[in-house]
Amino acid sequence: MHPTKKYNTNRNHWKMSSITVISVLLFTILVIPALVVLPNTFQQTDQPNPKEAFPIYEQDYLTNEDDLAVQVLRTELDRVESVPIEQYVVGVVAAEMPADFELEALKAQALAARTYVVQYLSVAETKGEEATIKDTVQHQVYRNNEELQQLWGNEYHQKIKKVTQAVLETRGEILTYQNQPITPAFFSTSNGYTENSEDYWENELPYLKSVSSPWDQASPRFLDQKIIPIDQVEEALDINWNHANNNISTTRTESNRIKTIELAGKTFTGRQIREALELRSTDFTLEQKDNHLIFTTKGYGHGVGMSQYGANGMAQEGNDYREIVYHYYQGVEIDTIADATPKLLVQN
């Protein structure tokens, strides 16, 4: 019996040795490489790719122009937020133009947005006033990071990356005319042509001239009809509609929008009709059907400056953002905040 016990003892010892060797090998193969990899993984988590980060003003590679702060009045919250300019431009581009537009169109929008706020701040600086810019269409629509996350949901990361890229690749750039920031008007969709500034507003600006914009016909907002009861039209325009004796006469602008129209013996501008009846455009026709007036419009917006759908159409044909802004803003130059408005940076 003793030899058998000795044999069993040796066999058990051999088993224990084998288990120990296997455990060491597994530790070497699985655990040690993991220990080598894990510190780098934690480091990557703590330090995200700066090009994918938001807000972008925290990125070290931004230029000095980004030190300029914009005082944004959040109208619904009734408070003012101080927002670094490039972060502000991201919030405006994201709010004013669809993020699925072409990158070059988004870049053109970034130039317009940045130019608008710089021109606004420059005028205030000249008057010695503090400038607060509203986050509505009265100035420029702006949404912050949290609002964009709610708006875009699961598409947030993809869309914010694209918009941020457009801003970064144009950072610090603005549009100038005779070395001064321009008024970079923009709108959604034209009727095939943009409008002269003096035909919609009172001021004539040499860089806001009518140009062709055939790409807008692909816009879902190119054509629209609005049916309005006659009594509502009478109330809005303060007229007495009598179709039997109502001779409608119109004059049109260079871009074929209504300049003046005579209704029920009263003369209105196209802009007055558009605003009173909330039409999409000043390029409209009307007809009566029973007790309603049918207004058929072409385009969406005031029509002055850059058409957003036109810009996207140009980008789809291979034009870059410089070619887009040079088309819609006649005779302008692309400059920088530092060169065109150095006082803003010093004052800031």
Phi, psi and omega per residue, in radians:
M1 nan -0.522 -3.109
H2 -1.167 -0.727 3.079
P3 -1.004 -0.675 3.133
T4 -1.116 -0.725 3.116
K5 -1.089 -0.678 3.138
K6 -1.150 -0.735 3.118
Y7 -1.069 -0.774 3.140
N8 -1.101 -0.674 3.136
T9 -1.137 -0.739 3.106
N10 -1.136 -0.674 3.136
R11 -1.169 -0.674 3.106
N12 -1.168 -0.669 3.107
H13 -1.105 -0.698 3.129
W14 -1.122 -0.706 3.110
K15 -1.085 -0.776 -3.132
M16 -1.100 -0.700 3.124
S17 -1.119 -0.726 -3.141
S18 -1.114 -0.728 3.133
I19 -1.113 -0.699 3.130
T20 -1.099 -0.784 -3.135
V21 -1.096 -0.777 -3.137
I22 -1.108 -0.712 3.132
S23 -1.087 -0.725 3.119
V24 -1.114 -0.734 3.139
L25 -1.121 -0.754 3.124
L26 -1.110 -0.719 3.098
F27 -1.050 -0.746 -3.123
T28 -1.153 -0.711 -3.051
I29 -1.343 -0.709 -2.983
L30 -1.766 -0.790 -2.965
V31 -1.417 -0.814 -3.077
I32 -1.076 -0.811 3.063
P33 -1.030 -0.635 3.124
A34 -1.119 -0.676 3.112
L35 -1.128 -0.548 3.116
V36 -1.282 -0.670 -3.070
V37 -1.375 -0.683 -2.997
L38 -1.016 -0.751 3.130
P39 -1.021 -0.677 3.099
N40 -1.161 -0.638 3.123
T41 -1.118 -0.772 3.110
F42 -1.110 -0.627 -3.133
Q43 -1.162 -0.699 3.125
Q44 -1.161 -0.616 3.128
T45 -1.175 -0.688 -3.121
D46 -1.298 -0.381 -3.093
Q47 -2.188 1.440 -3.122
P48 -1.173 2.791 3.086
N49 -1.023 2.098 -3.065
P50 -1.083 -0.467 -3.121
K51 -1.279 -0.287 3.110
E52 -1.783 0.018 -3.059
A53 -1.462 2.779 3.035
F54 -2.668 2.343 0.162
P55 -1.353 2.611 -2.970
I56 -1.366 -0.244 -3.115
Y57 -1.212 -0.192 3.121
E58 -1.449 -0.062 -3.088
Q59 -1.480 2.333 -3.012
D60 -1.217 -0.438 -3.014
Y61 -1.474 0.024 3.091
L62 -1.222 2.663 -3.084
T63 -1.425 3.045 -3.075
N64 -1.112 -0.396 -3.141
E65 -1.028 -0.467 -3.057
D66 -1.309 -0.109 3.035
D67 -1.282 -0.295 3.121
L68 -1.187 2.214 -3.114
A69 -1.813 2.491 3.112
V70 -1.921 2.247 3.100
Q71 -1.564 1.861 -3.033
V72 -1.809 2.126 3.070
L73 -1.441 1.950 3.063
R74 -1.457 1.737 -2.926
T75 -1.096 -0.702 -3.117
E76 -1.226 -0.545 -3.125
L77 -1.598 -0.241 -3.119
D78 0.965 0.889 3.084
R79 -2.592 2.804 -3.127
V80 -1.865 2.291 3.069
E81 -1.958 2.368 3.057
S82 -1.585 2.009 -3.010
V83 -2.142 2.160 3.048
P84 -0.962 2.511 -2.895
I85 -1.054 -0.720 -3.099
E86 -1.234 -0.581 3.013
Q87 -1.140 -0.675 3.081
Y88 -1.070 -0.764 -3.128
V89 -1.107 -0.688 3.063
V90 -1.004 -0.808 -3.116
G91 -1.148 -0.540 3.111
V92 -1.332 -0.838 -3.136
V93 -1.034 -0.751 -3.139
A94 -1.105 -0.562 -3.107
A95 -1.514 -0.514 -2.994
E96 -1.685 -0.395 -3.082
M97 -2.328 2.433 3.099
P98 -1.010 2.306 -3.086
A99 -1.208 -0.292 3.115
D100 -1.507 0.088 3.004
F101 -1.179 2.878 3.132
E102 -1.070 2.597 -3.110
L103 -1.008 -0.711 -3.112
E104 -1.175 -0.546 3.052
A105 -1.201 -0.702 3.084
L106 -1.109 -0.624 3.079
K107 -1.127 -0.751 3.103
A108 -1.069 -0.698 3.093
Q109 -1.143 -0.635 3.104
A110 -1.099 -0.716 3.092
L111 -1.095 -0.751 3.137
A112 -1.116 -0.776 -3.113
A113 -1.128 -0.765 -3.133
R114 -1.175 -0.712 3.130
T115 -1.107 -0.709 -3.115
Y116 -1.034 -0.857 -3.063
V117 -1.238 -0.607 3.101
V118 -1.159 -0.723 3.096
Q119 -1.111 -0.700 3.131
Y120 -1.111 -0.788 3.137
L121 -1.194 -0.605 -3.137
S122 -1.144 -0.726 3.112
V123 -1.103 -0.751 3.127
A124 -1.124 -0.696 3.139
E125 -1.113 -0.680 3.118
T126 -1.102 -0.646 -3.135
K127 -1.474 -0.081 -3.104
G128 1.253 0.486 -3.096
E129 -1.896 2.718 2.996
E130 -1.451 2.382 -3.051
A131 -1.887 2.175 3.010
T132 -2.111 2.201 -3.056
I133 -1.847 2.368 -3.094
K134 -1.416 2.697 -3.118
D135 -1.676 0.480 -3.111
T136 -2.121 3.134 -3.142
V137 -1.111 -0.249 3.067
Q138 -1.067 -0.585 3.000
H139 -2.087 -1.601 3.034
Q140 -2.450 2.422 3.086
V141 -1.211 2.335 -3.121
Y142 -2.363 2.392 3.025
R143 -2.253 2.400 3.127
N144 -1.491 -3.101 -3.030
N145 -1.040 -0.807 -3.110
E146 -1.114 -0.678 3.135
E147 -1.182 -0.634 3.114
L148 -1.211 -0.632 3.079
Q149 -1.080 -0.729 3.110
Q150 -1.178 -0.677 -3.100
L151 -1.196 -0.775 -3.002
W152 -1.648 -0.374 3.127
G153 1.031 -2.210 -3.087
N154 -1.158 -0.303 -3.138
E155 -1.566 0.041 -3.037
Y156 -0.974 -0.918 -3.023
H157 -1.093 -0.714 3.126
Q158 -1.143 -0.769 -3.060
K159 -1.301 -0.726 -3.108
I160 -1.182 -0.557 3.095
K161 -1.118 -0.722 -3.114
K162 -1.214 -0.784 3.129
V163 -1.117 -0.756 3.132
T164 -1.078 -0.687 3.094
Q165 -1.045 -0.751 3.135
A166 -1.084 -0.675 -3.139
V167 -1.239 -0.783 -3.105
L168 -1.140 -0.616 -3.104
E169 -1.362 -0.081 3.039
T170 -2.182 0.237 -2.967
R171 -0.966 2.356 3.110
G172 1.398 -0.091 -3.069
E173 -1.578 2.436 3.067
I174 -2.398 2.946 3.119
L175 -1.760 2.305 -3.141
T176 -2.259 2.706 3.008
Y177 -2.317 2.102 -3.047
Q178 0.922 0.806 3.033
N179 1.203 0.237 3.122
Q180 -2.111 2.462 3.086
P181 -1.010 2.423 -3.101
I182 -1.553 3.011 2.925
T183 -1.606 1.741 -2.971
P184 -1.525 1.191 -3.118
A185 -1.044 2.513 3.059
F186 -2.589 2.853 -3.088
F187 -2.744 3.105 -3.012
S188 -1.329 -1.103 -2.920
T189 -2.501 2.333 3.120
S190 -1.624 3.057 3.045
N191 -1.635 0.236 -3.059
G192 2.036 -0.275 3.095
Y193 -2.509 2.607 2.989
T194 -1.505 2.938 -3.039
E195 -1.803 2.502 2.954
N196 -1.096 2.427 -3.106
S197 -1.021 -0.679 -3.084
E198 -1.236 -0.287 3.118
D199 -1.476 -0.189 3.068
Y200 -2.047 -0.741 3.057
W201 -1.872 3.099 -3.130
E202 -1.404 -0.533 -3.028
N203 -1.497 2.364 3.035
E204 -1.639 2.117 3.115
L205 -2.031 2.196 -2.991
P206 -1.107 -0.379 -3.120
Y207 -1.646 -0.108 3.105
L208 -1.879 1.285 -3.112
K209 -1.950 2.712 -3.139
S210 -1.137 2.221 3.063
V211 -2.336 2.787 3.138
S212 -1.265 2.593 3.121
S213 -2.594 1.192 -3.038
P214 -1.211 -0.319 -3.107
W215 -1.126 -0.353 -3.044
D216 -1.187 -0.308 -3.131
Q217 -1.103 -0.336 3.092
A218 -1.459 -0.099 -3.112
S219 -1.279 2.431 3.061
P220 -1.170 -0.172 -3.132
R221 -1.810 0.206 -3.041
F222 -1.174 -0.746 -3.136
L223 -2.104 2.520 3.108
D224 -2.705 2.657 3.015
Q225 -2.215 2.441 3.078
K226 -2.284 2.174 -3.126
I227 -1.803 2.143 -3.062
I228 -2.208 2.279 3.058
P229 -1.020 2.476 -3.083
I230 -1.041 -0.664 -3.130
D231 -1.124 -0.536 3.076
Q232 -1.240 -0.664 3.080
V233 -1.114 -0.766 3.117
E234 -1.029 -0.743 -3.126
E235 -1.202 -0.735 -3.094
A236 -1.186 -0.616 -3.080
L237 -1.797 -0.069 -3.120
D238 1.002 0.937 3.138
I239 -2.299 2.913 3.007
N240 -1.975 1.911 -3.054
W241 -1.460 2.149 3.065
N242 -2.370 1.727 -2.991
H243 -1.046 -0.595 -3.090
A244 -1.100 -0.593 -3.088
N245 -1.964 0.245 -3.035
N246 -1.737 1.714 3.072
N247 -1.582 2.011 -3.110
I248 -1.600 2.149 3.064
S249 -2.191 2.482 -3.092
T250 -2.351 2.722 2.880
T251 -2.158 2.635 -3.075
R252 -2.176 2.717 -3.136
T253 -1.462 3.114 3.116
E254 -1.006 -0.537 -3.114
S255 -1.627 0.217 3.079
N256 1.242 0.404 2.998
R257 -1.611 2.779 3.141
I258 -1.161 2.140 3.037
K259 -1.595 -0.912 3.038
T260 -2.414 2.668 3.091
I261 -2.544 2.392 3.112
E262 -1.826 2.107 3.130
L263 -2.240 2.219 3.089
A264 0.894 0.687 3.067
G265 1.436 0.023 3.109
K266 -2.014 2.524 -3.121
T267 -1.822 2.320 3.139
F268 -2.227 2.739 2.948
T269 -1.469 2.794 3.076
G270 -1.048 -0.650 3.127
R271 -1.113 -0.708 3.124
Q272 -1.073 -0.743 3.121
I273 -1.146 -0.814 -3.127
R274 -0.997 -0.819 -3.076
E275 -1.265 -0.671 -3.109
A276 -1.197 -0.653 -3.089
L277 -1.795 0.049 3.115
E278 0.970 0.890 3.070
L279 -1.479 2.774 -3.114
R280 -1.305 -0.438 -3.005
S281 -2.675 2.852 3.033
T282 -1.586 -0.001 2.983
D283 -1.631 1.700 -3.087
F284 -2.511 2.757 2.947
T285 -2.183 2.812 3.117
L286 -2.465 2.621 3.054
E287 -2.533 2.705 -3.137
Q288 -1.734 2.413 3.018
K289 -2.394 1.904 -3.070
D290 1.007 -2.154 -3.093
N291 -1.750 0.485 -3.128
H292 -2.277 2.711 2.969
L293 -1.944 2.336 3.140
I294 -1.845 2.048 3.112
F295 -1.808 2.111 3.079
T296 -1.852 2.114 -3.069
T297 -2.004 2.664 2.988
K298 -2.060 2.243 3.130
G299 1.576 3.022 -3.128
Y300 -2.553 1.989 3.131
G301 2.073 3.132 -3.093
H302 -1.237 -0.404 3.047
G303 1.571 0.028 -3.069
V304 -1.724 2.305 3.063
G305 1.603 -2.403 -3.050
M306 -1.546 2.217 2.985
S307 -1.430 2.212 -3.118
Q308 -1.201 -0.761 3.103
Y309 -1.230 -0.534 3.037
G310 -1.153 -0.720 3.101
A311 -1.072 -0.720 3.127
N312 -1.163 -0.674 3.088
G313 -1.114 -0.713 3.085
M314 -1.093 -0.726 3.131
A315 -1.122 -0.670 3.117
Q316 -1.116 -0.455 3.102
E317 -1.531 0.041 3.057
G318 1.774 0.065 3.093
N319 -1.336 2.467 3.087
D320 -1.568 3.087 -3.014
Y321 -1.128 -0.533 3.113
R322 -1.133 -0.781 3.121
E323 -1.124 -0.595 3.127
I324 -1.144 -0.905 -3.087
V325 -1.215 -0.558 3.097
Y326 -1.189 -0.489 3.104
H327 -1.276 -0.828 -3.025
Y328 -1.470 -0.424 3.097
Y329 -2.039 1.754 -2.966
Q330 -1.264 2.250 3.021
G331 1.323 0.253 -3.122
V332 -1.527 2.947 3.045
E333 -2.213 2.685 3.029
I334 -1.635 2.077 -3.095
D335 -2.175 -3.029 3.079
T336 -2.060 2.762 3.094
I337 -1.039 -0.744 -3.083
A338 -1.090 -0.669 -3.100
D339 -1.445 -0.678 -3.034
A340 -1.476 -0.614 -3.079
T341 -2.376 1.077 -3.091
P342 -1.075 -0.478 -3.111
K343 -1.104 -0.549 3.135
L344 -1.098 -0.721 -3.119
L345 -1.227 -0.678 3.122
V346 -1.148 -0.778 -3.119
Q347 -1.154 -0.627 -3.108
N348 -1.204 nan nan
